[in-house]
């Protein structure tokens, strides 16, 4: 009996990839259904191999010998006809037989060409290549089902597609079987239908947004922990020049911002203003 692990390895899956699908591969219903389908294909392939070998043996044991006998009979007939024509010609020359008014025409025997090779397509038979293609498609379907179930599990926080059910014709269909029936009715590929039905794209974007927000919150928390670790209370953090003030910069001749002016500068400015005021009133 073929195992899913062997089929997946034939499709290029590594041991690590198969181990990642352990939950799905250990589901007895899912595993049993796929292995049974693959066993049917394998059994069909073996039956066609046996039938093909039987026809090949019949061709060697009966077909070829029969054709060889026909060819030998044809060669002997040609030789006998040539001998009889020559004997008749000699009999006519020596007067033992009346001369013929017309040359006796011996019907020619067409040489049959070699028998055409057996073509199973002309008889609507399935070939080994067809069965290999079916097996490859089966393996791809198994891989797709595993990927869809794992992505659904990842996007929904651990849920399984096997929990999805639908009622159809008095039957309860579950999981990938139910989704495949719906995809066929919708005339869409299974992976496209499942992705649209459960909004995989929207869920991916939501997860990416949550991860981005978590990263930003982690940066803020890290900065706060650094400040708390250095100063204890953020309110006790030393004043720093504003890196983005909301007031316009002063003219070039007064390039200093208010918090950049020292007490000496302020005193000198007061004296300057007092002197200018006195000059104006004098």
C-alpha positions in Angstrom: 0.0 0.0 0.0 1.4 3.4 -1.0 2.0 5.8 1.9 1.5 9.6 1.7 5.1 10.1 2.9 6.4 8.2 -0.2 4.1 10.2 -2.5 5.2 13.5 -1.0 8.9 12.6 -1.2 8.4 11.7 -4.9 7.0 15.3 -5.3 10.2 16.8 -3.8 9.1 17.2 -0.1 11.9 16.9 2.4 11.7 15.1 5.8 11.3 18.5 7.5 8.5 19.5 5.1 6.7 16.2 5.9 7.2 16.6 9.6 5.6 20.0 9.4 2.5 18.4 8.0 2.3 15.8 10.8 -1.1 17.0 12.1 -2.7 16.6 8.7 -0.9 13.3 7.9 -2.0 11.8 11.1 -5.7 12.4 10.4 -6.9 8.8 9.7 -9.8 9.9 7.5 -7.8 12.3 5.4 -4.9 9.8 5.1 -7.1 6.8 4.4 -9.0 8.6 1.6 -5.9 9.7 -0.2 -4.0 6.5 0.2 -7.0 4.5 -1.0 -7.2 6.7 -4.1 -3.5 6.3 -4.8 -3.8 2.5 -4.3 -6.6 2.4 -6.9 -4.3 4.3 -9.4 -1.4 2.0 -8.6 -3.6 -1.1 -9.1 -4.9 0.2 -12.4 -1.3 0.9 -13.5 -0.3 -2.7 -12.6 -3.3 -4.1 -14.5 -2.4 -2.2 -17.6 1.2 -3.2 -17.3 0.1 -6.9 -17.1 -2.2 -6.5 -20.1 0.5 -4.7 -22.1 3.0 -7.5 -21.3 0.4 -10.1 -22.4 -0.1 -8.4 -25.7 3.6 -8.1 -26.2 4.1 -11.8 -25.5 1.2 -12.7 -27.9 2.9 -10.6 -30.6 6.2 -12.4 -30.1 4.7 -15.9 -29.8 1.9 -15.7 -32.4 1.9 -12.5 -34.4 5.5 -12.6 -35.7 5.5 -16.4 -36.5 2.2 -16.0 -38.4 3.5 -13.1 -40.5 6.7 -15.0 -41.1 4.6 -17.9 -42.5 2.7 -15.6 -44.8 5.9 -14.1 -46.1 7.3 -17.5 -46.8 4.2 -18.6 -48.6 4.3 -15.5 -50.7 8.0 -16.0 -51.6 7.4 -19.7 -52.5 4.4 -18.7 -54.7 6.5 -16.1 -56.5 9.3 -18.7 -57.1 6.8 -21.4 -58.3 5.0 -18.9 -60.6 8.4 -17.9 -62.2 9.3 -21.6 -62.7 6.0 -22.4 -64.3 6.2 -19.4 -66.7 9.7 -20.5 -67.8 8.6 -24.2 -68.3 5.6 -23.0 -70.4 7.9 -20.8 -72.5 10.2 -23.7 -73.3 7.2 -26.0 -74.1 5.9 -23.4 -76.6 9.3 -23.0 -78.3 9.6 -26.8 -78.8 6.0 -27.2 -80.0 4.8 -29.1 -77.0 2.2 -26.4 -76.3 0.2 -24.0 -78.5 1.5 -20.5 -78.6 -0.5 -18.0 -76.6 -2.2 -15.2 -78.5 -1.5 -12.9 -75.5 1.0 -13.0 -72.8 -0.5 -14.6 -69.7 -0.7 -12.0 -67.0 0.1 -13.3 -63.6 -1.5 -11.1 -61.0 1.2 -9.4 -58.9 1.3 -10.1 -55.3 1.8 -6.9 -53.3 4.4 -7.2 -50.6 2.8 -6.3 -47.3 4.6 -3.8 -45.2 5.7 -4.5 -41.7 2.8 -4.5 -39.2 2.1 -1.1 -37.6 3.2 -0.8 -34.0 0.4 -1.2 -31.5 -1.0 2.2 -30.5 -3.1 2.0 -27.3 -4.5 5.5 -28.0 -6.4 4.2 -31.0 -8.1 1.8 -28.7 -8.8 4.3 -25.9 -6.5 2.5 -23.6 -4.7 4.1 -20.7 -0.9 4.1 -21.0 1.8 4.0 -18.4 2.5 7.7 -19.1 -1.1 8.5 -18.5 -1.1 6.7 -15.1 2.2 8.5 -14.2 0.5 11.8 -15.0 -2.5 10.8 -12.8 -0.1 9.9 -10.0 1.7 13.3 -10.4 -1.7 15.1 -10.3 -2.6 13.1 -7.2 0.6 14.1 -5.5 0.1 17.7 -6.3 -3.4 17.6 -5.0 -2.2 16.1 -1.7 0.5 18.8 -1.4 -2.1 21.6 -2.2 -4.5 20.2 0.4 -1.8 20.1 3.1 -0.7 23.7 2.2 -4.3 25.0 2.3 -5.0 23.4 5.6 -1.8 24.7 7.2 -2.3 28.2 5.9 -5.9 28.2 7.2 -4.6 26.9 10.6 -2.0 29.7 10.7 -4.4 32.5 9.7 -7.2 31.4 12.0 -5.2 30.7 15.2 -5.1 26.9 15.0 -8.4 25.9 13.4 -8.7 23.1 10.9 -10.4 23.0 7.5 -11.8 19.6 8.5 -14.2 21.4 10.8 -15.9 23.0 7.8 -19.1 21.1 6.9 -21.9 21.5 4.3 -25.1 19.6 3.6 -25.6 18.4 0.0 -28.1 15.9 -1.3 -28.8 14.5 2.1 -25.1 14.0 2.9 -22.8 15.9 5.2 -19.6 16.8 3.5 -16.5 17.8 5.5 -13.2 19.6 4.9 -11.5 19.4 1.6 -14.2 17.2 0.1 -16.9 19.8 0.7 -14.7 22.7 -0.5 -13.7 20.7 -3.7 -17.4 20.2 -4.5 -18.1 23.9 -4.1 -15.0 24.9 -6.1 -16.2 22.6 -9.0 -19.6 24.3 -8.9 -18.0 27.7 -8.9 -15.7 26.7 -11.7 -12.6 27.9 -9.9 -9.3 26.2 -8.9 -9.5 24.8 -5.4 -6.7 27.0 -3.9 -8.2 30.2 -5.4 -11.7 29.3 -4.2 -10.6 28.5 -0.6 -8.5 31.6 -0.5 -11.4 33.8 -1.5 -14.0 32.0 0.6 -12.0 32.5 3.9 -10.4 35.8 2.9 -6.8 34.6 3.1 -5.5 38.0 1.8 -7.4 40.0 4.3 -6.2 37.8 7.2 -2.6 38.0 6.0 -2.9 41.8 6.0 -4.4 41.9 9.5 -1.6 39.6 10.8 1.0 41.8 9.1 -0.6 45.0 10.7 -0.7 43.4 14.1 3.0 42.4 13.8 3.9 45.9 12.7 2.0 47.4 15.7 3.6 44.9 18.1 7.0 45.9 16.8 6.3 49.6 17.3 5.0 49.0 20.8 8.1 46.9 21.6 10.3 49.8 20.4 8.4 52.3 22.6 8.6 50.0 25.6 12.3 49.5 25.1 12.9 53.3 24.9 10.8 53.8 28.1 12.6 51.1 29.9 15.9 52.7 29.0 14.7 56.1 30.3 13.3 54.5 33.5 16.5 52.6 34.0 18.7 55.8 33.6 16.5 58.4 35.3 14.0 56.5 37.3 11.2 59.1 36.6 10.8 60.3 33.0 9.9 63.7 34.4 13.4 64.0 35.9 15.0 63.7 32.5 17.3 66.7 31.7 16.0 69.3 29.3 17.2 69.0 25.8 17.0 71.4 22.9 13.9 70.9 20.8 14.6 69.1 17.6 11.4 70.3 15.9 10.3 73.6 17.5 6.8 74.9 16.7 7.9 78.6 16.6 9.8 80.1 13.7 13.5 80.6 13.9 14.6 84.2 14.7 16.3 86.3 12.0 19.9 85.5 11.2 21.2 88.4 13.4 19.3 86.9 16.3 19.9 83.3 15.6 19.6 82.1 19.2 16.4 80.5 20.4 15.0 81.8 23.8 16.3 78.8 25.7 19.7 79.3 24.1 20.1 82.9 25.6 22.2 83.0 28.8 21.6 85.3 31.8 24.6 87.5 30.7 23.0 87.9 27.2 19.7 89.0 28.9 21.5 91.5 31.2 23.4 93.0 28.2 20.1 93.2 26.2 18.4 95.1 29.1 21.2 97.6 29.4 21.1 98.1 25.6 17.4 98.7 25.6 17.7 101.2 28.5 20.4 103.2 26.8 18.4 103.3 23.5 15.4 104.5 25.5 17.4 107.3 27.2 18.8 108.5 23.9 15.4 108.7 22.4 14.0 110.8 25.3 17.0 113.2 25.5 
